[in-house]
Amino acid sequence: MLDIKWIRENPEEFDIALKNRGLEALSAHITALDDARRQAIQVVQDLQNKRNALAKQIGECKRRGDDAGGLMEEAGHLRDALPQEETALKGHEDALQQALAVLPNIPAPDVPLGSSEDDNVQVRLWGEKPSFPFQPKQHFDIGEALGLMNFEEAARMSGARFVVLKGALARLERALAAFMLDVHTSEYGYTEVSPPYLVRAQAMYGAGQLPKFAHEAFCTTNDYWLIPTAEVPLTNLVAGDILDPAQLPFRFVAYTPCFRSEAGSAGKDTRGMIRLHQFQKVELVSITTPDASEAEHQRMVGAAQSILERLAIPYRTMILCTGDLGTCARRTYDIEVWLPGQNAYREISSCSHFGDYQARRMNTRFRESEGDKKTQFIHTLNGSGLAVGRTLVAVLENYQQEDGSVLIPDVLRSYMGGETHLKR
């Protein structure tokens, strides 16, 4: 959520930022809503002041024994008018709040201008693409041929965009998650968390998922939301808190299932594990002060990149342009892994810097020093470290062998009981 004061003071900068995101100018609309709210506040305050003054006058009249009938009649009119104006004020406040709730974040100054993913800029290229003496297969062909990946069984139970993994492939998925968690906790100082997978609407709102992305999430009949990513519960661990900067940064990591409706993705990645309704992910979240958040962003990207480097899988890192930037982010780096079967790079992690956007929604602040009455909003960041299912896809495609087996990366073999290959 953006600061209405900043929008009022910087209308041109705000409109330019929206234009760069492919949106229409809204400063006039937002300030008009705020003007109406301010006017309503003034009306309510004037009526409250008049009510208080009348109460005082009535009291003085009664003490003197004077007739207070006229004053009491006027006070009665005020009692009728005030609730109506307070209701009107609430309406103006809600209208402004709803408008602010769907506004995107302001892109950081170094975010490249652009209208689509075609305008994203490569900032890092790592690893050599594997060369095969045969035509490389896609992951679903490899997994199905091994008898360890089954989409038909999943479809009978749950419909499209689900998968059943079995045997050594299920163990490899678990091995990847354990490996990622071990690296992030032991080498990068993240605290492992096992959070709820169901959250209330307020938690989804605080993380920026509601109201704009309600159509992309699953909601139960009793108003719980299935988490689209562990970012939601991890970020909300500090919702409403006033933090001690001496304890920051907080760095959290969690391995959870993620649930997404994939609304609007009809026809995209209909085969395989790239785009599922349920998938596993290791998520990184950092909570820090504004002066440390830029360095924290680079550190988080490095932590995510290190997983692919240890797995010896080629990747590239892209900084997203203004037109491809997510709503909540001021800057995002996408890490894209090489998939030989698709002959393409595909996203495996997004690491985003949100500034104080989520903190304003959660009302999470800090004080510079003990006893300081003034508070500031903290900064939040999150990233995939990594998407486990897509990492499994990358292992299958980059380590496939001509005989149909899959070589297990060295760093995962201790998690796989010493096995060196996936075989049928």
One Martini backbone bead per residue (centre of mass of N, CA, C, O) as a GRO file, in nm:
protein
  424
    1MET     BB    1   0.098   0.035   0.020
    2LEU     BB    2   0.044   0.365  -0.017
    3ASP     BB    3   0.112   0.694   0.054
    4ILE     BB    4  -0.102   0.955   0.048
    5LYS     BB    5   0.099   1.181   0.098
    6TRP     BB    6   0.287   1.115  -0.139
    7ILE     BB    7   0.077   1.149  -0.364
    8ARG     BB    8   0.012   1.449  -0.306
    9GLU     BB    9   0.327   1.544  -0.335
   10ASN     BB   10   0.360   1.323  -0.609
   11PRO     BB   11   0.174   1.308  -0.877
   12GLU     BB   12   0.368   1.281  -1.120
   13GLU     BB   13   0.536   1.041  -1.023
   14PHE     BB   14   0.298   0.850  -0.991
   15ASP     BB   15   0.196   0.857  -1.291
   16ILE     BB   16   0.459   0.758  -1.416
   17ALA     BB   17   0.468   0.487  -1.273
   18LEU     BB   18   0.203   0.383  -1.396
   19LYS     BB   19   0.282   0.412  -1.693
   20ASN     BB   20   0.527   0.211  -1.670
   21ARG     BB   21   0.298  -0.019  -1.599
   22GLY     BB   22   0.040   0.041  -1.796
   23LEU     BB   23  -0.116   0.280  -1.657
   24GLU     BB   24  -0.324   0.505  -1.549
   25ALA     BB   25  -0.389   0.795  -1.426
   26LEU     BB   26  -0.462   0.862  -1.047
   27SER     BB   27  -0.416   1.119  -0.876
   28ALA     BB   28  -0.688   1.268  -0.902
   29HIS     BB   29  -0.864   1.043  -0.786
   30ILE     BB   30  -0.724   1.005  -0.512
   31THR     BB   31  -0.737   1.304  -0.414
   32ALA     BB   32  -1.046   1.322  -0.425
   33LEU     BB   33  -1.097   1.109  -0.210
   34ASP     BB   34  -0.934   1.259   0.009
   35ASP     BB   35  -1.094   1.521   0.009
   36ALA     BB   36  -1.363   1.393   0.096
   37ARG     BB   37  -1.254   1.285   0.361
   38ARG     BB   38  -1.162   1.555   0.483
   39GLN     BB   39  -1.436   1.694   0.476
   40ALA     BB   40  -1.579   1.485   0.657
   41ILE     BB   41  -1.403   1.529   0.901
   42GLN     BB   42  -1.475   1.828   0.941
   43VAL     BB   43  -1.776   1.790   0.985
   44VAL     BB   44  -1.757   1.605   1.232
   45GLN     BB   45  -1.584   1.795   1.408
   46ASP     BB   46  -1.780   2.030   1.413
   47LEU     BB   47  -2.013   1.875   1.545
   48GLN     BB   48  -1.859   1.788   1.798
   49ASN     BB   49  -1.790   2.072   1.896
   50LYS     BB   50  -2.081   2.173   1.912
   51ARG     BB   51  -2.181   1.960   2.112
   52ASN     BB   52  -1.985   2.036   2.341
   53ALA     BB   53  -2.071   2.331   2.364
   54LEU     BB   54  -2.371   2.276   2.430
   55ALA     BB   55  -2.326   2.112   2.683
   56LYS     BB   56  -2.197   2.343   2.837
   57GLN     BB   57  -2.433   2.545   2.814
   58ILE     BB   58  -2.647   2.371   2.947
   59GLY     BB   59  -2.504   2.344   3.217
   60GLU     BB   60  -2.500   2.649   3.283
   61CYS     BB   61  -2.804   2.699   3.273
   62LYS     BB   62  -2.878   2.500   3.501
   63ARG     BB   63  -2.707   2.635   3.724
   64ARG     BB   64  -2.874   2.915   3.684
   65GLY     BB   65  -3.186   2.839   3.595
   66ASP     BB   66  -3.216   2.835   3.299
   67ASP     BB   67  -3.337   2.811   2.985
   68ALA     BB   68  -3.253   2.509   2.769
   69GLY     BB   69  -3.444   2.430   2.530
   70GLY     BB   70  -3.304   2.534   2.271
   71LEU     BB   71  -3.038   2.387   2.313
   72MET     BB   72  -3.160   2.099   2.328
   73GLU     BB   73  -3.279   2.099   2.045
   74GLU     BB   74  -3.010   2.137   1.898
   75ALA     BB   75  -2.879   1.881   2.016
   76GLY     BB   76  -3.081   1.685   1.887
   77HIS     BB   77  -3.001   1.743   1.593
   78LEU     BB   78  -2.709   1.653   1.626
   79ARG     BB   79  -2.769   1.356   1.705
   80ASP     BB   80  -2.886   1.300   1.417
   81ALA     BB   81  -2.646   1.405   1.226
   82LEU     BB   82  -2.381   1.264   1.317
   83PRO     BB   83  -2.421   0.966   1.222
   84GLN     BB   84  -2.447   1.037   0.924
   85GLU     BB   85  -2.160   1.164   0.895
   86GLU     BB   86  -2.005   0.913   0.996
   87THR     BB   87  -2.103   0.731   0.767
   88ALA     BB   88  -1.989   0.902   0.539
   89LEU     BB   89  -1.696   0.885   0.631
   90LYS     BB   90  -1.670   0.578   0.607
   91GLY     BB   91  -1.716   0.574   0.303
   92HIS     BB   92  -1.466   0.745   0.227
   93GLU     BB   93  -1.256   0.564   0.362
   94ASP     BB   94  -1.321   0.306   0.200
   95ALA     BB   95  -1.270   0.419  -0.083
   96LEU     BB   96  -0.972   0.484  -0.038
   97GLN     BB   97  -0.878   0.208   0.059
   98GLN     BB   98  -0.959   0.051  -0.200
   99ALA     BB   99  -0.776   0.215  -0.391
  100LEU     BB  100  -0.502   0.159  -0.242
  101ALA     BB  101  -0.511  -0.165  -0.237
  102VAL     BB  102  -0.458  -0.175  -0.579
  103LEU     BB  103  -0.200  -0.043  -0.584
  104PRO     BB  104   0.103  -0.019  -0.697
  105ASN     BB  105   0.416  -0.008  -0.679
  106ILE     BB  106   0.712   0.168  -0.684
  107PRO     BB  107   0.961   0.170  -0.878
  108ALA     BB  108   1.272   0.146  -0.893
  109PRO     BB  109   1.518   0.330  -1.049
  110ASP     BB  110   1.664   0.051  -1.180
  111VAL     BB  111   1.419  -0.015  -1.337
  112PRO     BB  112   1.334  -0.111  -1.633
  113LEU     BB  113   1.190  -0.019  -1.911
  114GLY     BB  114   0.863  -0.167  -1.996
  115SER     BB  115   0.592  -0.400  -2.119
  116SER     BB  116   0.753  -0.683  -2.100
  117GLU     BB  117   0.947  -0.968  -2.084
  118ASP     BB  118   1.118  -0.865  -2.333
  119ASP     BB  119   1.242  -0.617  -2.132
  120ASN     BB  120   1.418  -0.779  -1.981
  121VAL     BB  121   1.729  -0.801  -1.786
  122GLN     BB  122   2.035  -0.928  -1.793
  123VAL     BB  123   2.271  -0.994  -1.499
  124ARG     BB  124   2.309  -1.320  -1.525
  125LEU     BB  125   2.540  -1.592  -1.621
  126TRP     BB  126   2.528  -1.955  -1.564
  127GLY     BB  127   2.677  -2.190  -1.710
  128GLU     BB  128   2.663  -2.488  -1.901
  129LYS     BB  129   2.516  -2.634  -2.144
  130PRO     BB  130   2.417  -2.930  -2.214
  131SER     BB  131   2.536  -3.211  -2.402
  132PHE     BB  132   2.377  -3.431  -2.638
  133PRO     BB  133   2.364  -3.752  -2.819
  134PHE     BB  134   2.059  -3.667  -2.794
  135GLN     BB  135   1.727  -3.611  -2.767
  136PRO     BB  136   1.592  -3.425  -2.544
  137LYS     BB  137   1.371  -3.450  -2.285
  138GLN     BB  138   1.101  -3.410  -2.113
  139HIS     BB  139   1.007  -3.459  -1.790
  140PHE     BB  140   0.744  -3.628  -1.844
  141ASP     BB  141   0.878  -3.845  -2.015
  142ILE     BB  142   1.079  -3.937  -1.805
  143GLY     BB  143   0.890  -3.999  -1.560
  144GLU     BB  144   0.697  -4.197  -1.707
  145ALA     BB  145   0.917  -4.402  -1.801
  146LEU     BB  146   0.994  -4.466  -1.493
  147GLY     BB  147   0.713  -4.481  -1.321
  148LEU     BB  148   0.710  -4.186  -1.122
  149MET     BB  149   0.493  -4.029  -1.311
  150ASN     BB  150   0.137  -3.924  -1.260
  151PHE     BB  151  -0.147  -3.771  -1.413
  152GLU     BB  152  -0.393  -3.961  -1.425
  153GLU     BB  153  -0.426  -4.024  -1.124
  154ALA     BB  154  -0.464  -3.728  -1.040
  155ALA     BB  155  -0.715  -3.667  -1.221
  156ARG     BB  156  -0.913  -3.867  -1.085
  157MET     BB  157  -0.905  -3.700  -0.812
  158SER     BB  158  -0.848  -3.363  -0.920
  159GLY     BB  159  -0.755  -3.323  -1.204
  160ALA     BB  160  -0.604  -3.086  -1.343
  161ARG     BB  161  -0.288  -2.993  -1.233
  162PHE     BB  162  -0.172  -3.276  -1.134
  163VAL     BB  163   0.048  -3.498  -0.931
  164VAL     BB  164   0.223  -3.816  -0.911
  165LEU     BB  165   0.473  -3.927  -0.695
  166LYS     BB  166   0.726  -4.188  -0.685
  167GLY     BB  167   0.952  -4.307  -0.500
  168ALA     BB  168   1.247  -4.176  -0.598
  169LEU     BB  169   1.105  -3.908  -0.688
  170ALA     BB  170   0.984  -3.833  -0.416
  171ARG     BB  171   1.259  -3.836  -0.273
  172LEU     BB  172   1.390  -3.613  -0.446
  173GLU     BB  173   1.204  -3.389  -0.360
  174ARG     BB  174   1.280  -3.408  -0.060
  175ALA     BB  175   1.585  -3.366  -0.100
  176LEU     BB  176   1.573  -3.082  -0.212
  177ALA     BB  177   1.442  -2.948   0.032
  178ALA     BB  178   1.656  -3.028   0.242
  179PHE     BB  179   1.893  -2.893   0.102
  180MET     BB  180   1.786  -2.605   0.101
  181LEU     BB  181   1.745  -2.577   0.407
  182ASP     BB  182   2.039  -2.631   0.490
  183VAL     BB  183   2.164  -2.391   0.343
  184HIS     BB  184   1.989  -2.153   0.459
  185THR     BB  185   2.045  -2.214   0.767
  186SER     BB  186   2.369  -2.268   0.780
  187GLU     BB  187   2.472  -2.024   0.563
  188TYR     BB  188   2.223  -1.778   0.579
  189GLY     BB  189   2.046  -1.755   0.857
  190TYR     BB  190   1.783  -1.906   0.848
  191THR     BB  191   1.467  -1.961   0.988
  192GLU     BB  192   1.285  -2.225   1.049
  193VAL     BB  193   0.940  -2.278   0.936
  194SER     BB  194   0.610  -2.402   1.043
  195PRO     BB  195   0.331  -2.315   0.889
  196PRO     BB  196   0.040  -2.236   0.795
  197TYR     BB  197  -0.192  -2.316   0.516
  198LEU     BB  198  -0.408  -2.150   0.671
  199VAL     BB  199  -0.576  -1.830   0.629
  200ARG     BB  200  -0.671  -1.527   0.673
  201ALA     BB  201  -0.755  -1.243   0.506
  202GLN     BB  202  -0.557  -1.049   0.651
  203ALA     BB  203  -0.300  -1.197   0.561
  204MET     BB  204  -0.345  -1.162   0.258
  205TYR     BB  205  -0.353  -0.855   0.266
  206GLY     BB  206  -0.073  -0.797   0.393
  207ALA     BB  207   0.076  -0.947   0.135
  208GLY     BB  208  -0.112  -0.856  -0.132
  209GLN     BB  209  -0.346  -1.068  -0.231
  210LEU     BB  210  -0.552  -0.865  -0.118
  211PRO     BB  211  -0.800  -0.822  -0.354
  212LYS     BB  212  -0.668  -0.870  -0.646
  213PHE     BB  213  -0.596  -1.215  -0.607
  214ALA     BB  214  -0.850  -1.395  -0.546
  215HIS     BB  215  -0.873  -1.561  -0.825
  216GLU     BB  216  -0.581  -1.722  -0.753
  217ALA     BB  217  -0.728  -1.848  -0.511
  218PHE     BB  218  -0.817  -2.046  -0.228
  219CYS     BB  219  -1.142  -2.094  -0.067
  220THR     BB  220  -1.320  -2.166   0.191
  221THR     BB  221  -1.637  -2.190   0.342
  222ASN     BB  222  -1.482  -2.060   0.623
  223ASP     BB  223  -1.260  -1.835   0.536
  224TYR     BB  224  -1.016  -1.982   0.424
  225TRP     BB  225  -0.680  -1.964   0.300
  226LEU     BB  226  -0.477  -2.087   0.071
  227ILE     BB  227  -0.159  -2.082   0.023
  228PRO     BB  228   0.041  -1.953  -0.246
  229THR     BB  229   0.260  -1.892  -0.019
  230ALA     BB  230   0.484  -1.859   0.251
  231GLU     BB  231   0.487  -1.551   0.256
  232VAL     BB  232   0.231  -1.500   0.414
  233PRO     BB  233   0.301  -1.620   0.702
  234LEU     BB  234   0.589  -1.503   0.734
  235THR     BB  235   0.520  -1.200   0.717
  236ASN     BB  236   0.285  -1.222   0.948
  237LEU     BB  237   0.466  -1.258   1.206
  238VAL     BB  238   0.476  -0.910   1.219
  239ALA     BB  239   0.198  -0.822   1.251
  240GLY     BB  240   0.159  -0.517   1.432
  241ASP     BB  241   0.448  -0.460   1.499
  242ILE     BB  242   0.713  -0.335   1.715
  243LEU     BB  243   1.044  -0.318   1.640
  244ASP     BB  244   1.374  -0.410   1.704
  245PRO     BB  245   1.652  -0.323   1.525
  246ALA     BB  246   1.859  -0.512   1.678
  247GLN     BB  247   1.699  -0.784   1.563
  248LEU     BB  248   1.776  -0.707   1.286
  249PRO     BB  249   1.723  -0.937   1.078
  250PHE     BB  250   1.467  -1.128   0.959
  251ARG     BB  251   1.498  -1.485   0.874
  252PHE     BB  252   1.289  -1.688   0.670
  253VAL     BB  253   1.205  -2.045   0.631
  254ALA     BB  254   0.996  -2.254   0.404
  255TYR     BB  255   0.825  -2.572   0.360
  256THR     BB  256   0.559  -2.580   0.118
  257PRO     BB  257   0.265  -2.578   0.005
  258CYS     BB  258   0.100  -2.460  -0.296
  259PHE     BB  259  -0.196  -2.258  -0.399
  260ARG     BB  260  -0.336  -2.239  -0.738
  261SER     BB  261  -0.568  -2.162  -0.993
  262GLU     BB  262  -0.461  -2.048  -1.269
  263ALA     BB  263  -0.582  -1.800  -1.370
  264GLY     BB  264  -0.540  -1.747  -1.716
  265SER     BB  265  -0.376  -2.041  -1.807
  266ALA     BB  266  -0.496  -2.131  -2.056
  267GLY     BB  267  -0.272  -2.334  -2.248
  268LYS     BB  268  -0.050  -2.338  -2.023
  269ASP     BB  269   0.129  -2.588  -1.939
  270THR     BB  270  -0.056  -2.864  -1.960
  271ARG     BB  271   0.209  -3.014  -1.933
  272GLY     BB  272   0.319  -3.105  -1.640
  273MET     BB  273   0.503  -2.916  -1.362
  274ILE     BB  274   0.500  -2.600  -1.409
  275ARG     BB  275   0.158  -2.578  -1.377
  276LEU     BB  276   0.010  -2.598  -1.070
  277HIS     BB  277  -0.213  -2.612  -0.801
  278GLN     BB  278   0.014  -2.799  -0.662
  279PHE     BB  279   0.314  -2.711  -0.478
  280GLN     BB  280   0.655  -2.691  -0.398
  281LYS     BB  281   0.829  -2.469  -0.155
  282VAL     BB  282   1.105  -2.259  -0.091
  283GLU     BB  283   1.092  -1.987   0.138
  284LEU     BB  284   1.193  -1.640   0.151
  285VAL     BB  285   1.218  -1.406   0.437
  286SER     BB  286   1.258  -1.051   0.497
  287ILE     BB  287   1.322  -0.837   0.786
  288THR     BB  288   1.388  -0.480   0.767
  289THR     BB  289   1.555  -0.203   0.722
  290PRO     BB  290   1.586   0.041   0.490
  291ASP     BB  291   1.913   0.058   0.496
  292ALA     BB  292   1.928  -0.283   0.446
  293SER     BB  293   1.750  -0.384   0.193
  294GLU     BB  294   1.935  -0.383  -0.054
  295ALA     BB  295   2.143  -0.592   0.048
  296GLU     BB  296   1.930  -0.813   0.106
  297HIS     BB  297   1.850  -0.863  -0.184
  298GLN     BB  298   2.124  -0.965  -0.289
  299ARG     BB  299   2.152  -1.194  -0.084
  300MET     BB  300   1.900  -1.355  -0.168
  301VAL     BB  301   1.980  -1.411  -0.458
  302GLY     BB  302   2.240  -1.565  -0.382
  303ALA     BB  303   2.100  -1.797  -0.232
  304ALA     BB  304   1.937  -1.903  -0.472
  305GLN     BB  305   2.172  -1.944  -0.675
  306SER     BB  306   2.340  -2.153  -0.506
  307ILE     BB  307   2.165  -2.400  -0.561
  308LEU     BB  308   2.225  -2.428  -0.868
  309GLU     BB  309   2.534  -2.439  -0.844
  310ARG     BB  310   2.541  -2.706  -0.672
  311LEU     BB  311   2.374  -2.857  -0.908
  312ALA     BB  312   2.483  -2.773  -1.190
  313ILE     BB  313   2.272  -2.550  -1.313
  314PRO     BB  314   2.175  -2.355  -1.547
  315TYR     BB  315   2.150  -1.986  -1.549
  316ARG     BB  316   1.948  -1.685  -1.520
  317THR     BB  317   1.935  -1.330  -1.444
  318MET     BB  318   1.653  -1.110  -1.404
  319ILE     BB  319   1.535  -0.790  -1.453
  320LEU     BB  320   1.243  -0.645  -1.418
  321CYS     BB  321   1.027  -0.466  -1.571
  322THR     BB  322   0.769  -0.250  -1.529
  323GLY     BB  323   0.557  -0.439  -1.701
  324ASP     BB  324   0.651  -0.720  -1.515
  325LEU     BB  325   0.586  -0.621  -1.244
  326GLY     BB  326   0.474  -0.674  -0.954
  327THR     BB  327   0.260  -0.514  -0.754
  328CYS     BB  328   0.441  -0.516  -0.472
  329ALA     BB  329   0.695  -0.445  -0.627
  330ARG     BB  330   1.008  -0.257  -0.682
  331ARG     BB  331   1.181  -0.530  -0.717
  332THR     BB  332   1.285  -0.796  -0.957
  333TYR     BB  333   1.430  -1.121  -0.958
  334ASP     BB  334   1.476  -1.363  -1.205
  335ILE     BB  335   1.524  -1.707  -1.202
  336GLU     BB  336   1.647  -1.901  -1.480
  337VAL     BB  337   1.622  -2.220  -1.599
  338TRP     BB  338   1.759  -2.475  -1.777
  339LEU     BB  339   1.570  -2.655  -2.043
  340PRO     BB  340   1.638  -2.888  -2.276
  341GLY     BB  341   1.353  -2.996  -2.359
  342GLN     BB  342   1.263  -2.680  -2.427
  343ASN     BB  343   1.488  -2.482  -2.505
  344ALA     BB  344   1.472  -2.314  -2.218
  345TYR     BB  345   1.401  -2.063  -2.002
  346ARG     BB  346   1.281  -2.091  -1.655
  347GLU     BB  347   1.122  -2.009  -1.390
  348ILE     BB  348   1.237  -2.058  -1.024
  349SER     BB  349   1.266  -1.747  -0.925
  350SER     BB  350   1.151  -1.478  -0.703
  351CYS     BB  351   1.306  -1.166  -0.603
  352SER     BB  352   1.164  -0.931  -0.370
  353HIS     BB  353   1.116  -0.579  -0.326
  354PHE     BB  354   0.876  -0.389  -0.114
  355GLY     BB  355   0.945  -0.228   0.107
  356ASP     BB  356   0.653  -0.072   0.271
  357TYR     BB  357   0.397  -0.204   0.147
  358GLN     BB  358   0.330  -0.435   0.354
  359ALA     BB  359   0.368  -0.280   0.623
  360ARG     BB  360   0.119  -0.097   0.587
  361ARG     BB  361  -0.089  -0.330   0.586
  362MET     BB  362   0.027  -0.447   0.878
  363ASN     BB  363   0.155  -0.241   1.073
  364THR     BB  364   0.486  -0.245   1.056
  365ARG     BB  365   0.737  -0.146   1.290
  366PHE     BB  366   0.994   0.092   1.410
  367ARG     BB  367   1.252   0.194   1.636
  368GLU     BB  368   1.548   0.350   1.654
  369SER     BB  369   1.489   0.389   1.971
  370GLU     BB  370   1.458   0.386   2.290
  371GLY     BB  371   1.176   0.600   2.346
  372ASP     BB  372   1.084   0.642   2.068
  373LYS     BB  373   0.787   0.767   1.930
  374LYS     BB  374   0.881   0.727   1.655
  375THR     BB  375   0.782   0.557   1.359
  376GLN     BB  376   0.865   0.296   1.120
  377PHE     BB  377   0.868   0.125   0.837
  378ILE     BB  378   0.934  -0.164   0.725
  379HIS     BB  379   1.103  -0.409   0.532
  380THR     BB  380   1.027  -0.637   0.262
  381LEU     BB  381   1.117  -0.980   0.157
  382ASN     BB  382   1.113  -1.220  -0.125
  383GLY     BB  383   1.185  -1.579  -0.207
  384SER     BB  384   1.284  -1.839  -0.394
  385GLY     BB  385   1.481  -2.138  -0.247
  386LEU     BB  386   1.304  -2.312  -0.422
  387ALA     BB  387   1.121  -2.443  -0.662
  388VAL     BB  388   1.092  -2.773  -0.636
  389GLY     BB  389   0.950  -2.878  -0.891
  390ARG     BB  390   1.133  -2.720  -1.094
  391THR     BB  391   1.395  -2.848  -0.996
  392LEU     BB  392   1.318  -3.133  -1.073
  393VAL     BB  393   1.292  -3.073  -1.370
  394ALA     BB  394   1.590  -2.980  -1.409
  395VAL     BB  395   1.721  -3.246  -1.330
  396LEU     BB  396   1.592  -3.433  -1.539
  397GLU     BB  397   1.693  -3.269  -1.797
  398ASN     BB  398   2.012  -3.230  -1.724
  399TYR     BB  399   2.046  -3.562  -1.617
  400GLN     BB  400   1.991  -3.715  -1.857
  401GLN     BB  401   1.990  -4.031  -2.019
  402GLU     BB  402   1.992  -4.246  -2.288
  403ASP     BB  403   1.859  -4.494  -2.104
  404GLY     BB  404   1.648  -4.310  -1.904
  405SER     BB  405   1.809  -4.215  -1.692
  406VAL     BB  406   1.911  -4.038  -1.380
  407LEU     BB  407   2.131  -3.832  -1.258
  408ILE     BB  408   2.252  -3.763  -0.943
  409PRO     BB  409   2.346  -3.520  -0.776
  410ASP     BB  410   2.593  -3.501  -0.553
  411VAL     BB  411   2.440  -3.325  -0.321
  412LEU     BB  412   2.194  -3.563  -0.306
  413ARG     BB  413   2.301  -3.852  -0.227
  414SER     BB  414   2.276  -3.844   0.088
  415TYR     BB  415   1.949  -3.819   0.056
  416MET     BB  416   1.956  -4.109  -0.133
  417GLY     BB  417   2.135  -4.341  -0.004
  418GLY     BB  418   2.371  -4.324  -0.246
  419GLU     BB  419   2.239  -4.284  -0.497
  420THR     BB  420   2.302  -4.219  -0.863
  421HIS     BB  421   2.016  -4.323  -0.984
  422LEU     BB  422   1.742  -4.315  -1.191
  423LYS     BB  423   1.531  -4.604  -1.227
  424ARG     BB  424   1.315  -4.856  -1.348
   0.00000   0.00000   0.00000
